[in-house]
Amino acid sequence: MRIVLTTLFQRGYGGGIGRVTEALAEKLLKQHKVIIIRSAEQHYENKLNSKLTEIGIEGFGKGERVFPVLRPAVIDYIYNVLAKFKPDIIHCQDEGPISFVCLFWAKQNNVPVIFTKHILPNNFNKFYFDNIVNKFNIFDSLKLKISSALMESYFNFFMQKVDGFIALNQVVYNLAAKNNEKIAKKSVIISNGVDFSTYERLKLPKITNKIIRLIFVGNLCHRKNQLYLVSATKHLDPNKFKLILVGPVLDNDYFNKIKDYINKNKIKNIEFKGKVNTDQVKKLLEKSHFFVSASVAEVQSLSVLEAMSAGKPIIALKNETTQDFVNKENGVLLPKNTPVEIFAQEIQKLSKFNQDQYLKLCYNSRKKVKPLDWKYVLSKLNDFYKKVIDQNKKTDSSASLSGFIKQNLHLPLNTMLSESAILLLLSLITVTVYNINRGYEFIDKLNAVDMTKKELNKLKNQLLNLEKHL
């Protein structure tokens, strides 16, 4: 089978979404040929081996925030790559601009598309979005009125047009398929995969160690709620407990708030590791006694699943991941509104277990996530791929992209735009909304507004040039 994977994130970034995409490509190679099309700081086309090619679509920004700009030549390039590869199926990891271009090509060429939803299908917050638009006035140059209704229309449109939908858990399935028979019929629940055998080999520490090490792995931002963990650590004996926070800083203001809290309360037993590679994460997990989490929203946290594979008991607040995997057999699951003092008390209780009691928690953690080993997940994915391919019906390829989008999205455009111009607009819109939805506070944190204005001016000029030829 020939499979195309699409993602908004460049290699090495995107947190769990990025790592799942790369791991999925690697695992699929055993049976299939794969192309990954993703964002990149510079364009590249790398043939990593005889079965895997990775293509980077150049955008602006750096690190986590590289956003592809879909110029006409770029769109043609993606179309040519797809036409030459002749995929049997396209598997999108997000609703971003690259995925959209591939979706439209697929509809024109009778190729099925499936989509894995890695973020919660929420109603977009009109008040929040309008505040951002008004604050920076960034869309005035494009004469485009943005609203939450438009964004919801786009996301719903994407869900309607794909041929298969993968929900990572029941929560996502219910949110996406509720009262929508069409989506429900093409949906399946398949969890993220984990390299269980790799993490299972990690050694387990002794609970009698002088220092009990607590660890959390995840991007440093409001959604991950590290300040809560820091506040809980304040109530632990600094000579007995140490909190290790692993992950890149996505929100400098939030990071500064945490540091100010640490300095004000003179907390000495916290260590920030920043962004580290997978091997380093494994070493840190191996030395840690408990994985702690206060994340307010997680569709399916890969870091939690990997920690459990490594035999870490979990002490966590309830969210969409922990409610599925954490219980009294492998840790402690607490309500979202739990005071930090109570969270700290639960850590202290488990730290007083003897080694046999502690090891029982560790083994139960591993047992809980063993069904998520990639060999089981791949089997389900392969079955779903085949099902969607078999069910794929011939689609109408006569409609133009502009008509196709306007009919479904009802874009409030002041002028008729070319297909490439519309894709340029969607490139800007979707990456902005996608990152706001992920909690990045994108517009505030672009490093910064000056760069945003510069790139918007480029887009404006490209649009004007395109309109001259209409």
Secondary structure per residue as TSV (DSSP state, phi and psi in degrees):
chain	resnum	aa	ss	phi	psi
A	1	M	-	360.0	144.2
A	2	R	E	-105.7	121.2
A	3	I	E	-125.2	134.3
A	4	V	E	-108.5	129.6
A	5	L	E	-109.0	136.3
A	6	T	E	-122.8	144.0
A	7	T	E	-154.1	148.6
A	8	L	S	-73.7	-19.7
A	9	F	S	-97.6	142.5
A	10	Q	-	-78.8	165.2
A	11	R	T	-57.8	135.6
A	12	G	T	86.9	0.2
A	13	Y	-	-129.9	175.8
A	14	G	S	94.0	11.7
A	15	G	H	56.9	-138.2
A	16	G	H	-63.3	-34.6
A	17	I	H	-62.1	-46.5
A	18	G	H	-62.8	-42.5
A	19	R	H	-69.9	-36.5
A	20	V	H	-64.7	-41.2
A	21	T	H	-60.4	-46.9
A	22	E	H	-67.2	-40.1
A	23	A	H	-66.2	-40.8
A	24	L	H	-61.0	-44.5
A	25	A	H	-58.8	-44.9
A	26	E	H	-61.9	-42.6
A	27	K	H	-71.7	-35.8
A	28	L	H	-66.8	-23.7
A	29	L	T	-61.2	-21.9
A	30	K	T	-64.0	-26.3
A	31	Q	T	-126.0	-16.5
A	32	H	S	-134.4	169.1
A	33	K	E	-99.8	140.4
A	34	V	E	-135.0	140.9
A	35	I	E	-122.7	130.8
A	36	I	E	-103.0	127.8
A	37	I	E	-114.8	121.1
A	38	R	E	-145.3	169.2
A	39	S	E	-71.1	155.4
A	40	A	E	-157.6	156.4
A	41	E	S	-72.2	-29.3
A	42	Q	S	-137.8	148.0
A	43	H	-	-65.6	140.5
A	44	Y	E	-154.9	160.2
A	45	E	E	-139.6	104.3
A	46	N	E	-112.9	124.6
A	47	K	E	-91.3	100.1
A	48	L	E	-73.5	-31.4
A	49	N	E	-162.9	-173.2
A	50	S	T	-64.9	-17.9
A	51	K	T	-114.4	-8.0
A	52	L	E	-131.5	125.1
A	53	T	E	-122.5	136.2
A	54	E	E	-118.3	130.2
A	55	I	E	-121.1	126.9
A	56	G	E	-102.4	125.4
A	57	I	E	-97.1	117.4
A	58	E	E	-63.5	138.0
A	59	G	E	-140.0	-164.6
A	60	F	E	-113.9	157.4
A	61	G	S	103.1	-178.6
A	62	K	-	-140.6	158.4
A	63	G	T	58.6	-124.4
A	64	E	T	-65.9	-23.8
A	65	R	-	-112.4	64.3
A	66	V	-	-107.2	120.7
A	67	F	E	-119.3	118.6
A	68	P	E	-65.9	138.8
A	69	V	-	-107.0	116.6
A	70	L	-	-89.1	72.8
A	71	R	-	-67.5	158.0
A	72	P	H	-52.4	-41.7
A	73	A	H	-65.3	-33.7
A	74	V	H	-69.2	-41.6
A	75	I	H	-61.4	-45.6
A	76	D	H	-60.3	-39.4
A	77	Y	H	-62.7	-46.2
A	78	I	H	-62.0	-42.8
A	79	Y	H	-59.5	-43.0
A	80	N	H	-65.6	-39.9
A	81	V	H	-60.3	-46.1
A	82	L	H	-66.1	-42.1
A	83	A	H	-63.2	-39.4
A	84	K	H	-71.3	-38.8
A	85	F	H	-74.7	-31.1
A	86	K	-	54.5	64.4
A	87	P	-	-67.2	149.0
A	88	D	S	-83.1	-27.1
A	89	I	E	-159.5	150.2
A	90	I	E	-116.9	130.3
A	91	H	E	-116.6	105.0
A	92	C	E	-87.5	137.1
A	93	Q	S	-99.4	-1.4
A	94	D	S	-163.5	175.9
A	95	E	S	-99.7	21.1
A	96	G	S	-69.5	179.6
A	97	P	H	-61.8	-38.1
A	98	I	H	-64.7	-43.4
A	99	S	H	-61.7	-39.0
A	100	F	H	-64.8	-44.2
A	101	V	H	-59.3	-43.7
A	102	C	H	-67.0	-35.8
A	103	L	H	-62.6	-45.0
A	104	F	H	-67.6	-41.4
A	105	W	H	-58.4	-42.3
A	106	A	H	-62.4	-41.3
A	107	K	H	-66.1	-31.8
A	108	Q	H	-75.2	-22.2
A	109	N	T	-120.6	16.3
A	110	N	T	57.1	43.6
A	111	V	-	-112.5	127.5
A	112	P	-	-69.8	148.2
A	113	V	E	-126.5	132.7
A	114	I	E	-117.9	159.8
A	115	F	E	-140.6	127.8
A	116	T	E	-101.4	125.6
A	117	K	E	-91.1	109.7
A	118	H	-	-95.8	-7.0
A	119	I	S	-124.1	160.3
A	120	L	-	-68.9	134.7
A	121	P	-	-74.1	83.0
A	122	N	-	-97.4	159.9
A	123	N	-	-74.5	134.6
A	124	F	-	-73.8	139.1
A	125	N	-	-81.3	100.9
A	126	K	H	-60.5	-42.9
A	127	F	H	-59.7	-45.4
A	128	Y	H	-64.5	-45.9
A	129	F	H	-66.6	-44.0
A	130	D	H	-62.2	-35.5
A	131	N	H	-60.2	-42.3
A	132	I	H	-66.4	-45.2
A	133	V	H	-59.5	-46.1
A	134	N	H	-67.1	-36.5
A	135	K	H	-63.6	-42.6
A	136	F	H	-105.6	-12.1
A	137	N	-	57.1	32.9
A	138	I	T	-76.9	-16.2
A	139	F	T	-101.7	0.3
A	140	D	G	-59.6	-40.6
A	141	S	G	-66.0	-21.9
A	142	L	G	-96.2	-4.2
A	143	K	T	51.9	44.6
A	144	L	-	-121.1	123.7
A	145	K	-	-87.6	114.9
A	146	I	-	-98.6	140.3
A	147	S	-	-144.3	161.2
A	148	S	H	-63.5	-31.5
A	149	A	H	-62.1	-38.8
A	150	L	H	-63.0	-43.6
A	151	M	H	-66.5	-43.0
A	152	E	H	-62.7	-37.0
A	153	S	H	-61.8	-43.2
A	154	Y	H	-64.5	-48.0
A	155	F	H	-64.4	-40.4
A	156	N	H	-65.4	-39.7
A	157	F	H	-58.4	-46.1
A	158	F	H	-60.7	-45.2
A	159	M	H	-62.2	-38.1
A	160	Q	H	-69.3	-34.3
A	161	K	H	-85.8	-22.4
A	162	V	S	-71.1	157.4
A	163	D	S	-91.8	-17.9
A	164	G	E	-150.9	144.6
A	165	F	E	-126.3	129.0
A	166	I	E	-107.2	117.1
A	167	A	E	-97.8	135.8
A	168	L	S	-76.2	-21.5
A	169	N	S	-157.0	178.9
A	170	Q	H	-66.0	-33.5
A	171	V	H	-60.0	-49.1
A	172	V	H	-65.1	-41.3
A	173	Y	H	-58.4	-47.1
A	174	N	H	-64.2	-42.1
A	175	L	H	-65.5	-38.2
A	176	A	H	-80.8	-39.3
A	177	A	H	-98.1	-8.2
A	178	K	T	-58.4	126.6
A	179	N	T	59.3	22.6
A	180	N	-	-135.1	91.6
A	181	E	H	-62.4	-35.4
A	182	K	H	-62.6	-45.0
A	183	I	H	-70.2	-40.0
A	184	A	H	-58.8	-40.2
A	185	K	H	-67.0	-27.6
A	186	K	T	-104.7	15.1
A	187	S	E	-105.1	152.9
A	188	V	E	-147.2	151.2
A	189	I	E	-99.6	115.9
A	190	I	-	-135.6	122.4
A	191	S	-	-73.5	163.9
A	192	N	-	-61.7	151.3
A	193	G	-	-90.6	153.5
A	194	V	B	-132.9	139.8
A	195	D	-	-76.9	71.9
A	196	F	H	-58.0	-45.6
A	197	S	H	-61.5	-32.5
A	198	T	H	-68.0	-47.0
A	199	Y	H	-74.0	-29.2
A	200	E	H	-64.4	-25.5
A	201	R	T	-76.0	-13.5
A	202	L	S	-67.3	141.2
A	203	K	-	-74.7	155.7
A	204	L	-	-102.3	136.6
A	205	P	-	-78.1	171.0
A	206	K	-	-92.6	132.5
A	207	I	T	-70.6	-13.1
A	208	T	T	-86.0	2.5
A	209	N	S	-57.6	152.6
A	210	K	S	-61.3	-40.4
A	211	I	S	-111.9	127.2
A	212	I	E	-91.4	119.4
A	213	R	E	-97.9	123.4
A	214	L	E	-104.6	139.3
A	215	I	E	-134.1	144.4
A	216	F	E	-134.9	136.4
A	217	V	E	-120.3	121.4
A	218	G	S	168.1	156.5
A	219	N	-	-55.7	139.2
A	220	L	B	-83.7	104.3
A	221	C	S	-160.7	171.2
A	222	H	G	-56.0	-42.9
A	223	R	G	-61.9	-33.6
A	224	K	G	-79.4	-19.4
A	225	N	T	62.2	41.8
A	226	Q	H	-65.1	-26.6
A	227	L	H	-59.8	-34.5
A	228	Y	H	-62.1	-45.0
A	229	L	H	-63.6	-39.7
A	230	V	H	-64.1	-41.5
A	231	S	H	-65.0	-37.3
A	232	A	H	-67.2	-36.8
A	233	T	H	-63.0	-28.7
A	234	K	T	-56.6	-28.0
A	235	H	T	-95.4	12.1
A	236	L	S	-112.0	150.3
A	237	D	-	-63.4	116.0
A	238	P	T	-64.3	-19.0
A	239	N	T	-85.9	-6.3
A	240	K	T	-117.3	-30.6
A	241	F	E	-124.2	148.2
A	242	K	E	-139.8	132.4
A	243	L	E	-103.6	125.2
A	244	I	E	-110.0	119.7
A	245	L	E	-106.6	119.8
A	246	V	E	-114.8	131.6
A	247	G	S	140.7	152.7
A	248	P	-	-72.1	154.4
A	249	V	B	-83.2	118.9
A	250	L	S	-99.7	-20.6
A	251	D	-	-132.9	101.6
A	252	N	H	-64.1	-36.3
A	253	D	H	-62.7	-42.4
A	254	Y	H	-66.5	-41.1
A	255	F	H	-61.4	-43.6
A	256	N	H	-63.6	-35.9
A	257	K	H	-63.4	-41.0
A	258	I	H	-65.4	-45.2
A	259	K	H	-63.5	-38.6
A	260	D	H	-62.9	-40.4
A	261	Y	H	-64.1	-42.8
A	262	I	H	-61.9	-46.1
A	263	N	H	-66.4	-42.3
A	264	K	H	-62.8	-37.5
A	265	N	H	-97.9	4.0
A	266	K	T	53.3	47.9
A	267	I	-	-85.3	124.4
A	268	K	-	-108.3	-11.5
A	269	N	S	-105.0	42.7
A	270	I	E	-128.7	136.2
A	271	E	E	-128.6	126.9
A	272	F	E	-97.8	123.6
A	273	K	E	-98.4	-17.0
A	274	G	E	69.5	-159.8
A	275	K	S	-78.3	124.2
A	276	V	-	-130.8	161.6
A	277	N	-	-81.0	173.3
A	278	T	H	-61.4	-40.2
A	279	D	H	-63.0	-38.8
A	280	Q	H	-67.7	-37.7
A	281	V	H	-60.6	-42.4
A	282	K	H	-61.2	-42.0
A	283	K	H	-64.9	-40.0
A	284	L	H	-67.7	-39.4
A	285	L	H	-63.3	-41.1
A	286	E	H	-60.6	-34.5
A	287	K	H	-86.7	-11.4
A	288	S	-	-90.7	150.6
A	289	H	S	-94.0	-37.5
A	290	F	E	-138.1	145.7
A	291	F	E	-100.3	125.3
A	292	V	E	-113.7	142.1
A	293	S	E	-146.2	135.9
A	294	A	-	-126.0	19.2
A	295	S	-	-55.1	137.3
A	296	V	S	-85.5	-20.4
A	297	A	-	-153.9	127.1
A	298	E	-	-147.7	114.3
A	299	V	S	-60.4	-57.7
A	300	Q	S	-157.0	96.3
A	301	S	-	-69.1	115.5
A	302	L	H	-66.0	-33.9
A	303	S	H	-65.8	-35.5
A	304	V	H	-66.6	-45.1
A	305	L	H	-63.9	-40.0
A	306	E	H	-69.2	-38.4
A	307	A	H	-62.6	-40.8
A	308	M	H	-67.5	-37.7
A	309	S	H	-61.1	-33.1
A	310	A	T	-79.8	-0.5
A	311	G	T	84.9	25.6
A	312	K	-	-90.5	124.2
A	313	P	-	-63.0	144.8
A	314	I	E	-109.7	130.2
A	315	I	E	-116.8	113.3
A	316	A	E	-150.5	157.1
A	317	L	E	-81.7	155.2
A	318	K	-	-71.6	128.3
A	319	N	-	-146.9	-171.5
A	320	E	T	-65.8	-22.6
A	321	T	T	-91.0	-52.4
A	322	T	H	-64.3	-30.7
A	323	Q	H	-66.6	-22.8
A	324	D	H	-86.8	-25.4
A	325	F	H	-121.7	-19.8
A	326	V	-	-104.4	133.2
A	327	N	-	-151.1	-176.7
A	328	K	T	-68.1	-14.5
A	329	E	T	-77.9	-23.2
A	330	N	T	-130.7	12.4
A	331	G	E	157.9	-142.7
A	332	V	E	-140.3	129.8
A	333	L	E	-113.9	123.4
A	334	L	E	-117.5	152.9
A	335	P	-	-60.7	155.9
A	336	K	T	-60.5	-31.1
A	337	N	T	-92.4	17.9
A	338	T	-	-63.9	128.5
A	339	P	-	-62.1	149.3
A	340	V	H	-62.1	-29.9
A	341	E	H	-63.2	-39.8
A	342	I	H	-68.5	-40.4
A	343	F	H	-58.2	-44.8
A	344	A	H	-64.0	-38.7
A	345	Q	H	-62.5	-38.2
A	346	E	H	-66.8	-36.5
A	347	I	H	-62.3	-44.9
A	348	Q	H	-62.4	-40.4
A	349	K	H	-60.7	-47.9
A	350	L	H	-69.6	-29.5
A	351	S	H	-69.5	-16.0
A	352	K	T	-90.9	-0.5
A	353	F	S	-62.7	151.3
A	354	N	-	-79.4	173.5
A	355	Q	H	-62.3	-39.4
A	356	D	H	-64.8	-42.1
A	357	Q	H	-65.1	-41.1
A	358	Y	H	-64.1	-45.9
A	359	L	H	-63.1	-31.7
A	360	K	H	-63.5	-41.5
A	361	L	H	-61.0	-42.6
A	362	C	H	-61.4	-48.6
A	363	Y	H	-65.8	-34.8
A	364	N	H	-68.6	-33.3
A	365	S	H	-61.6	-47.8
A	366	R	H	-62.0	-42.8
A	367	K	H	-61.3	-37.7
A	368	K	H	-64.3	-37.0
A	369	V	H	-103.5	1.0
A	370	K	G	-56.5	-36.7
A	371	P	G	-63.2	-9.0
A	372	L	G	-94.6	7.1
A	373	D	B	-56.3	144.2
A	374	W	H	-55.6	-32.8
A	375	K	H	-63.4	-32.8
A	376	Y	H	-78.6	-41.0
A	377	V	H	-65.5	-41.0
A	378	L	H	-63.0	-37.8
A	379	S	H	-60.7	-43.2
A	380	K	H	-67.2	-40.2
A	381	L	H	-63.2	-45.7
A	382	N	H	-60.1	-41.5
A	383	D	H	-63.4	-40.0
A	384	F	H	-69.9	-41.6
A	385	Y	H	-54.0	-50.3
A	386	K	H	-62.7	-40.0
A	387	K	H	-62.6	-46.1
A	388	V	H	-66.5	-40.2
A	389	I	H	-62.8	-43.7
A	390	D	H	-64.9	-34.9
A	391	Q	H	-87.3	-9.8
A	392	N	-	-60.5	128.0
A	393	K	-	-104.9	151.3
A	394	K	-	-63.6	132.5
A	395	T	-	-105.2	160.2
A	396	D	-	-76.3	115.7
A	397	S	-	-103.5	13.7
A	398	S	-	-85.9	-22.9
A	399	A	S	-71.9	143.4
A	400	S	-	-76.4	159.2
A	401	L	H	-62.5	-42.3
A	402	S	H	-61.9	-45.4
A	403	G	H	-66.5	-39.1
A	404	F	H	-59.5	-46.5
A	405	I	H	-73.3	-46.6
A	406	K	H	-62.1	-36.1
A	407	Q	H	-66.4	-36.3
A	408	N	H	-95.0	-32.3
A	409	L	H	-100.6	-19.2
A	410	H	-	54.8	49.8
A	411	L	-	-63.8	130.1
A	412	P	-	-82.7	65.3
A	413	L	-	-86.6	141.6
A	414	N	S	-80.2	-23.0
A	415	T	S	-135.2	162.8
A	416	M	-	-76.4	127.9
A	417	L	-	-113.7	155.2
A	418	S	-	-71.8	168.0
A	419	E	H	-60.3	-42.9
A	420	S	H	-64.3	-37.4
A	421	A	H	-64.1	-41.2
A	422	I	H	-64.2	-40.1
A	423	L	H	-65.7	-34.9
A	424	L	H	-62.4	-42.3
A	425	L	H	-61.9	-46.7
A	426	L	H	-65.0	-34.1
A	427	S	H	-57.4	-46.8
A	428	L	H	-67.6	-47.4
A	429	I	H	-64.4	-50.1
A	430	T	H	-68.3	-38.7
A	431	V	H	-68.6	-34.8
A	432	T	H	-63.8	-51.7
A	433	V	H	-64.7	-42.0
A	434	Y	H	-59.3	-42.1
A	435	N	H	-77.1	-32.3
A	436	I	H	-62.9	-43.9
A	437	N	H	-62.4	-30.4
A	438	R	T	-82.8	-1.3
A	439	G	T	85.9	21.9
A	440	Y	-	-84.1	-10.6
A	441	E	-	51.1	53.2
A	442	F	T	-52.9	-51.4
A	443	I	G	-64.4	-38.3
A	444	D	G	-69.3	-25.3
A	445	K	G	-116.6	34.7
A	446	L	S	-85.4	-4.6
A	447	N	S	55.3	34.4
A	448	A	-	-168.4	-138.5
A	449	V	H	-60.1	-34.2
A	450	D	H	-60.6	-41.5
A	451	M	H	-66.5	-38.1
A	452	T	H	-59.9	-48.7
A	453	K	H	-61.7	-38.8
A	454	K	H	-62.3	-45.8
A	455	E	H	-70.5	-35.0
A	456	L	H	-65.0	-35.7
A	457	N	H	-65.0	-37.4
A	458	K	H	-61.6	-45.6
A	459	L	H	-62.3	-41.5
A	460	K	H	-59.5	-46.2
A	461	N	H	-64.6	-38.1
A	462	Q	H	-64.7	-41.2
A	463	L	H	-63.4	-43.3
A	464	L	H	-63.5	-39.8
A	465	N	H	-64.5	-39.7
A	466	L	H	-66.4	-39.8
A	467	E	H	-66.0	-27.1
A	468	K	H	-63.8	-25.9
A	469	H	T	-94.1	3.1
A	470	L	-	-77.4	360.0
